[in-house]
Amino acid sequence: MEDASSPADENSDEQSTSLNEETVQAIIASQREQTEVQRKELDVREKEIEFNKEQATASIQAQIKDRENQRSHQRALHTQNQRYGTGLAVVVLIFLGLLVWMGERDIALELIRIAVYAGGGYYAGKAVGESGSDET
């Protein structure tokens, strides 16, 4: 009986061996496919990172340019305000000089006093308003 079972055992051994080899080949092929898929996913991820880098760089450059334009605009406004302030001061001084020249010294002193009190009150109120906004 052993002789009759022997060829069957050899046949099953060959089938299991060939099945194992086929299985191993299938696993290897599957791993190759997975590796290729992972490589493609990595390439896509690298492209995403590069795109995000370019987008961030463009955004930063736009912010730099915008900030530069804002500073330039603020500088222009400040210069314009200084010119208007200087012009107003010159007109007021000419007017006060004209009053003194015409002999109306008391009126000129009263106008100076009003300007000092109004300016002092304005700046005092501004200082209180700024310190009050810090507390809230």
MDAnalysis code that builds the backbone (N, CA, C; Angstrom):
import MDAnalysis as mda
import numpy as np

u = mda.Universe.empty(408, n_residues=136, atom_resindex=np.repeat(np.arange(136), 3), trajectory=True)
u.add_TopologyAttr("name", ["N", "CA", "C"] * 136)
u.add_TopologyAttr("resid", np.arange(1, 137))
u.add_TopologyAttr("resname", ["MET", "GLU", "ASP", "ALA", "SER", "SER", "PRO", "ALA", "ASP", "GLU", "ASN", "SER", "ASP", "GLU", "GLN", "SER", "THR", "SER", "LEU", "ASN", "GLU", "GLU", "THR", "VAL", "GLN", "ALA", "ILE", "ILE", "ALA", "SER", "GLN", "ARG", "GLU", "GLN", "THR", "GLU", "VAL", "GLN", "ARG", "LYS", "GLU", "LEU", "ASP", "VAL", "ARG", "GLU", "LYS", "GLU", "ILE", "GLU", "PHE", "ASN", "LYS", "GLU", "GLN", "ALA", "THR", "ALA", "SER", "ILE", "GLN", "ALA", "GLN", "ILE", "LYS", "ASP", "ARG", "GLU", "ASN", "GLN", "ARG", "SER", "HIS", "GLN", "ARG", "ALA", "LEU", "HIS", "THR", "GLN", "ASN", "GLN", "ARG", "TYR", "GLY", "THR", "GLY", "LEU", "ALA", "VAL", "VAL", "VAL", "LEU", "ILE", "PHE", "LEU", "GLY", "LEU", "LEU", "VAL", "TRP", "MET", "GLY", "GLU", "ARG", "ASP", "ILE", "ALA", "LEU", "GLU", "LEU", "ILE", "ARG", "ILE", "ALA", "VAL", "TYR", "ALA", "GLY", "GLY", "GLY", "TYR", "TYR", "ALA", "GLY", "LYS", "ALA", "VAL", "GLY", "GLU", "SER", "GLY", "SER", "ASP", "GLU", "THR"])
u.atoms.positions = np.array([
    [0.797, -1.187, 0.000],
    [0.000, 0.000, 0.000],
    [0.840, 1.251, 0.000],
    [1.972, 1.104, 0.568],
    [2.828, 2.283, 0.596],
    [3.272, 2.669, -0.810],
    [3.423, 1.620, -1.625],
    [3.854, 1.922, -2.980],
    [2.776, 2.677, -3.739],
    [1.501, 2.344, -3.470],
    [0.417, 3.019, -4.161],
    [0.243, 4.428, -3.655],
    [0.474, 4.657, -2.404],
    [0.319, 6.002, -1.845],
    [1.527, 6.865, -2.137],
    [2.595, 6.270, -2.426],
    [3.815, 7.011, -2.687],
    [3.699, 7.938, -3.897],
    [3.206, 7.482, -5.018],
    [3.098, 8.386, -6.148],
    [2.095, 9.495, -5.875],
    [1.064, 9.244, -5.095],
    [0.093, 10.293, -4.778],
    [0.724, 11.336, -3.884],
    [1.531, 10.894, -2.941],
    [2.222, 11.829, -2.051],
    [3.203, 12.687, -2.850],
    [3.877, 12.101, -3.791],
    [4.811, 12.861, -4.620],
    [4.047, 13.884, -5.460],
    [2.903, 13.510, -5.956],
    [2.068, 14.397, -6.751],
    [1.588, 15.577, -5.918],
    [1.139, 15.320, -4.702],
    [0.678, 16.409, -3.840],
    [1.836, 17.300, -3.427],
    [3.016, 16.735, -3.240],
    [4.199, 17.529, -2.898],
    [4.558, 18.456, -4.067],
    [4.467, 17.933, -5.278],
    [4.761, 18.750, -6.447],
    [3.738, 19.881, -6.571],
    [2.473, 19.576, -6.310],
    [1.430, 20.595, -6.394],
    [1.624, 21.647, -5.316],
    [1.931, 21.241, -4.101],
    [2.134, 22.222, -3.031],
    [3.380, 23.044, -3.290],
    [4.411, 22.423, -3.846],
    [5.625, 23.155, -4.168],
    [5.346, 24.143, -5.289],
    [4.652, 23.706, -6.318],
    [4.350, 24.612, -7.406],
    [3.370, 25.673, -6.957],
    [2.462, 25.344, -6.090],
    [1.531, 26.317, -5.548],
    [2.277, 27.335, -4.700],
    [3.186, 26.890, -3.935],
    [4.000, 27.800, -3.120],
    [4.838, 28.707, -4.010],
    [5.402, 28.170, -5.074],
    [6.184, 28.999, -5.984],
    [5.282, 30.012, -6.689],
    [4.086, 29.571, -7.076],
    [3.145, 30.482, -7.714],
    [2.701, 31.565, -6.732],
    [2.491, 31.144, -5.510],
    [2.076, 32.093, -4.482],
    [3.189, 33.109, -4.221],
    [4.395, 32.611, -4.120],
    [5.537, 33.498, -3.892],
    [5.680, 34.467, -5.060],
    [5.536, 33.982, -6.283],
    [5.633, 34.840, -7.460],
    [4.520, 35.892, -7.461],
    [3.326, 35.472, -7.049],
    [2.204, 36.416, -6.986],
    [2.456, 37.473, -5.915],
    [2.994, 37.062, -4.782],
    [3.303, 38.007, -3.702],
    [4.369, 38.995, -4.172],
    [5.391, 38.485, -4.842],
    [6.463, 39.355, -5.340],
    [5.912, 40.347, -6.353],
    [5.062, 39.853, -7.251],
    [4.463, 40.755, -8.248],
    [3.590, 41.800, -7.569],
    [2.837, 41.375, -6.561],
    [1.983, 42.314, -5.823],
    [2.819, 43.370, -5.113],
    [3.925, 42.938, -4.523],
    [4.796, 43.898, -3.832],
    [5.436, 44.874, -4.819],
    [5.774, 44.380, -5.986],
    [6.321, 45.275, -7.007],
    [5.298, 46.330, -7.401],
    [4.056, 45.885, -7.575],
    [2.984, 46.821, -7.931],
    [2.767, 47.833, -6.806],
    [2.780, 47.346, -5.566],
    [2.613, 48.252, -4.423],
    [3.761, 49.255, -4.348],
    [4.966, 48.777, -4.596],
    [6.127, 49.661, -4.586],
    [6.001, 50.720, -5.676],
    [5.541, 50.306, -6.855],
    [5.355, 51.260, -7.951],
    [4.279, 52.285, -7.606],
    [3.177, 51.821, -7.011],
    [2.106, 52.729, -6.594],
    [2.631, 53.711, -5.544],
    [3.397, 53.194, -4.586],
    [3.959, 54.078, -3.548],
    [4.920, 55.084, -4.160],
    [5.688, 54.650, -5.150],
    [6.621, 55.567, -5.815],
    [5.854, 56.676, -6.532],
    [4.750, 56.304, -7.197],
    [3.931, 57.301, -7.882],
    [3.282, 58.253, -6.878],
    [2.801, 57.715, -5.753],
    [2.217, 58.565, -4.711],
    [3.269, 59.530, -4.163],
    [4.484, 59.040, -4.000],
    [5.571, 59.895, -3.527],
    [5.873, 61.003, -4.528],
    [5.857, 60.668, -5.814],
    [6.072, 61.692, -6.849],
    [4.980, 62.752, -6.797],
    [3.733, 62.298, -6.637],
    [2.616, 63.247, -6.541],
    [2.793, 64.128, -5.307],
    [3.173, 63.542, -4.200],
    [3.370, 64.300, -2.957],
    [4.496, 65.327, -3.126],
    [5.570, 64.929, -3.801],
    [6.667, 65.872, -4.046],
    [6.201, 67.046, -4.905],
    [5.358, 66.748, -5.911],
    [4.825, 67.817, -6.752],
    [3.920, 68.741, -5.942],
    [3.116, 68.163, -5.031],
    [2.259, 68.979, -4.171],
    [3.100, 69.899, -3.286],
    [4.157, 69.336, -2.722],
    [5.033, 70.132, -1.853],
    [5.689, 71.252, -2.651],
    [6.145, 70.961, -3.845],
    [6.772, 71.980, -4.693],
    [5.763, 73.076, -5.048],
    [4.527, 72.663, -5.392],
    [3.483, 73.638, -5.711],
    [3.185, 74.516, -4.502],
    [3.067, 73.893, -3.318],
    [2.806, 74.660, -2.096],
    [3.947, 75.625, -1.793],
    [5.163, 75.190, -2.069],
    [6.331, 76.061, -1.854],
    [6.268, 77.270, -2.774],
    [5.955, 77.020, -4.044],
    [5.860, 78.121, -5.003],
    [4.734, 79.070, -4.632],
    [3.619, 78.503, -4.193],
    [2.479, 79.331, -3.799],
    [2.822, 80.175, -2.570],
    [3.496, 79.578, -1.594],
    [3.888, 80.320, -0.397],
    [4.890, 81.416, -0.741],
    [5.829, 81.122, -1.613],
    [6.809, 82.126, -2.025],
    [6.130, 83.297, -2.734],
    [5.181, 82.983, -3.606],
    [4.448, 84.046, -4.311],
    [3.636, 84.881, -3.323],
    [3.048, 84.238, -2.345],
    [2.262, 84.957, -1.333],
    [3.155, 85.883, -0.512],
    [4.307, 85.396, -0.127],
    [5.241, 86.215, 0.659],
    [5.718, 87.405, -0.164],
    [6.025, 87.174, -1.431],
    [6.467, 88.269, -2.293],
    [5.369, 89.316, -2.451],
    [4.121, 88.858, -2.568],
    [3.003, 89.804, -2.677],
    [2.850, 90.605, -1.391],
    [3.032, 89.947, -0.238],
    [2.941, 90.654, 1.038],
    [4.058, 91.682, 1.177],
    [5.252, 91.318, 0.749],
    [6.388, 92.243, 0.821],
    [6.110, 93.472, -0.042],
    [5.631, 93.239, -1.256],
    [5.337, 94.355, -2.160],
    [4.217, 95.222, -1.595],
    [3.177, 94.581, -1.047],
    [2.065, 95.325, -0.472],
    [2.530, 96.158, 0.713],
    [3.353, 95.586, 1.566],
    [3.868, 96.319, 2.732],
    [4.737, 97.491, 2.284],
    [5.516, 97.275, 1.243],
    [6.354, 98.343, 0.698],
    [5.483, 99.491, 0.175],
    [4.430, 99.139, -0.557],
    [3.506, 100.157, -1.069],
    [2.803, 100.890, 0.070],
    [2.450, 100.157, 1.107],
    [1.779, 100.777, 2.254],
    [2.713, 101.774, 2.948],
    [3.967, 101.390, 3.137],
    [4.927, 102.308, 3.764],
    [5.130, 103.546, 2.910],
    [5.221, 103.357, 1.604],
    [5.394, 104.490, 0.697],
    [4.190, 105.425, 0.778],
    [3.001, 104.863, 0.821],
    [1.787, 105.674, 0.924],
    [1.743, 106.431, 2.257],
    [2.089, 105.756, 3.348],
    [2.106, 106.408, 4.657],
    [3.124, 107.545, 4.688],
    [4.274, 107.310, 4.076],
    [5.301, 108.353, 4.011],
    [4.793, 109.561, 3.235],
    [4.100, 109.312, 2.128],
    [3.560, 110.402, 1.319],
    [2.510, 111.192, 2.101],
    [1.640, 110.465, 2.826],
    [0.635, 111.155, 3.644],
    [1.282, 111.992, 4.748],
    [2.300, 111.438, 5.363],
    [2.997, 112.160, 6.436],
    [3.651, 113.431, 5.889],
    [4.285, 113.315, 4.748],
    [4.918, 114.482, 4.120],
    [3.868, 115.534, 3.768],
    [2.743, 115.081, 3.232],
    [1.669, 116.008, 2.871],
    [1.134, 116.715, 4.117],
    [0.931, 115.979, 5.193],
    [0.445, 116.593, 6.446],
    [1.452, 117.604, 6.992],
    [2.730, 117.290, 6.897],
    [3.749, 118.229, 7.359],
    [3.718, 119.514, 6.533],
    [3.543, 119.375, 5.243],
    [3.503, 120.567, 4.385],
    [2.290, 121.434, 4.714],
    [1.117, 120.801, 4.888],
    [-0.080, 121.568, 5.239],
    [0.075, 122.232, 6.609],
    [0.655, 121.489, 7.553],
    [0.870, 122.057, 8.886],
    [1.826, 123.230, 8.860],
    [2.906, 123.097, 8.108],
    [3.869, 124.187, 7.987],
    [3.229, 125.398, 7.309],
    [2.464, 125.155, 6.252],
    [1.781, 126.255, 5.558],
    [0.802, 126.964, 6.477],
    [0.034, 126.211, 7.262],
    [-0.909, 126.814, 8.203],
    [-0.174, 127.639, 9.258],
    [0.932, 127.088, 9.766],
    [1.702, 127.823, 10.774],
    [2.247, 129.131, 10.199],
    [2.715, 129.103, 8.964],
    [3.234, 130.318, 8.336],
    [2.112, 131.348, 8.172],
    [0.928, 130.906, 7.743],
    [-0.204, 131.825, 7.569],
    [-0.592, 132.431, 8.917],
    [-0.657, 131.604, 9.962],
    [-1.025, 132.109, 11.296],
    [0.019, 133.101, 11.790],
    [1.296, 132.780, 11.615],
    [2.355, 133.712, 12.057],
    [2.298, 135.027, 11.286],
    [2.021, 134.947, 10.001],
    [1.889, 136.188, 9.217],
    [0.705, 137.002, 9.740],
    [-0.405, 136.320, 10.019],
    [-1.595, 136.998, 10.530],
    [-1.299, 137.645, 11.893],
    [-0.627, 136.898, 12.787],
    [-0.301, 137.453, 14.108],
    [0.691, 138.610, 13.971],
    [1.644, 138.480, 13.087],
    [2.594, 139.572, 12.849],
    [1.887, 140.802, 12.313],
    [0.929, 140.596, 11.452],
    [0.150, 141.704, 10.911],
    [-0.653, 142.402, 12.027],
    [-1.235, 141.569, 12.958],
    [-1.973, 142.162, 14.083],
    [-1.055, 142.990, 14.973],
    [0.132, 142.451, 15.247],
    [1.080, 143.199, 16.092],
    [1.513, 144.461, 15.364],
    [1.756, 144.375, 14.086],
    [2.188, 145.538, 13.308],
    [1.105, 146.609, 13.288],
    [-0.182, 146.172, 13.284],
    [-1.282, 147.136, 13.267],
    [-1.592, 147.663, 14.665],
    [-0.883, 147.194, 15.692],
    [-1.089, 147.710, 17.038],
    [-2.127, 146.931, 17.837],
    [-2.563, 145.818, 17.356],
    [-3.561, 144.999, 18.057],
    [-2.868, 143.847, 18.779],
    [-1.939, 144.223, 19.636],
    [-1.145, 143.229, 20.356],
    [-2.008, 142.390, 21.283],
    [-3.006, 142.957, 21.945],
    [-3.869, 142.239, 22.876],
    [-4.663, 141.145, 22.148],
    [-5.134, 141.458, 20.966],
    [-5.885, 140.456, 20.185],
    [-4.952, 139.311, 19.783],
    [-3.731, 139.652, 19.387],
    [-2.768, 138.631, 18.991],
    [-2.448, 137.723, 20.171],
    [-2.226, 138.290, 21.373],
    [-1.942, 137.477, 22.553],
    [-3.141, 136.591, 22.913],
    [-4.353, 137.127, 22.781],
    [-5.557, 136.347, 23.088],
    [-5.703, 135.179, 22.101],
    [-5.410, 135.414, 20.839],
    [-5.475, 134.334, 19.846],
    [-4.417, 133.257, 20.120],
    [-3.226, 133.689, 20.549],
    [-2.175, 132.729, 20.906],
    [-2.618, 131.899, 22.106],
    [-3.200, 132.535, 23.103],
    [-3.676, 131.847, 24.302],
    [-4.761, 130.815, 23.924],
    [-5.691, 131.209, 23.057],
    [-6.746, 130.284, 22.622],
    [-6.131, 129.080, 21.898],
    [-5.155, 129.353, 21.030],
    [-4.512, 128.265, 20.284],
    [-3.778, 127.309, 21.227],
    [-3.081, 127.857, 22.232],
    [-2.344, 127.009, 23.177],
    [-3.311, 126.161, 23.991],
    [-4.388, 126.769, 24.500],
    [-5.356, 126.003, 25.299],
    [-6.062, 124.941, 24.447],
    [-6.450, 125.304, 23.244],
    [-7.138, 124.344, 22.375],
    [-6.193, 123.200, 21.996],
    [-4.971, 123.533, 21.637],
    [-3.989, 122.490, 21.286],
    [-3.655, 121.604, 22.464],
    [-3.460, 122.217, 23.639],
    [-3.167, 121.432, 24.843],
    [-4.322, 120.511, 25.197],
    [-5.544, 121.028, 25.103],
    [-6.720, 120.199, 25.387],
    [-6.864, 119.053, 24.397],
    [-6.589, 119.341, 23.135],
    [-6.692, 118.302, 22.109],
    [-5.698, 117.176, 22.397],
    [-4.431, 117.536, 22.643],
    [-3.417, 116.509, 22.870],
    [-3.614, 115.783, 24.190],
    [-4.122, 116.486, 25.216],
    [-4.417, 115.824, 26.492],
    [-5.547, 114.812, 26.297],
    [-6.591, 115.207, 25.590],
    [-7.684, 114.278, 25.312],
    [-7.248, 113.104, 24.462],
    [-6.377, 113.346, 23.519],
    [-5.863, 112.279, 22.672],
    [-5.049, 111.283, 23.497],
    [-4.229, 111.791, 24.419],
    [-3.423, 110.928, 25.279],
    [-4.319, 110.083, 26.192],
    [-5.364, 110.683, 26.746],
    [-6.281, 109.943, 27.610],
    [-7.025, 108.886, 26.793],
    [-7.426, 109.244, 25.597],
    [-8.131, 108.286, 24.729],
    [-7.245, 107.097, 24.361],
    [-5.986, 107.337, 24.092],
    [-5.076, 106.248, 23.743],
    [-4.800, 105.351, 24.931],
    [-4.622, 105.950, 26.129],
    [-4.376, 105.128, 27.311],
    [-5.634, 104.391, 27.730],
    [-6.791, 104.973, 27.493],
    [-8.062, 104.315, 27.821],
    [-8.334, 103.138, 26.912],
    [-7.912, 103.208, 25.660],
    [-8.163, 102.111, 24.737],
    [-7.264, 100.916, 25.057],
    [-6.139, 101.128, 25.717],
    [-5.264, 100.034, 26.108],
    [-5.894, 99.217, 27.241],
    [-6.673, 99.864, 28.104],
    [-7.242, 99.177, 29.255],
    [-8.412, 98.298, 28.859],
    [-9.143, 98.652, 27.810],
    [-10.320, 97.860, 27.446],
    [-9.993, 96.700, 26.567],
])
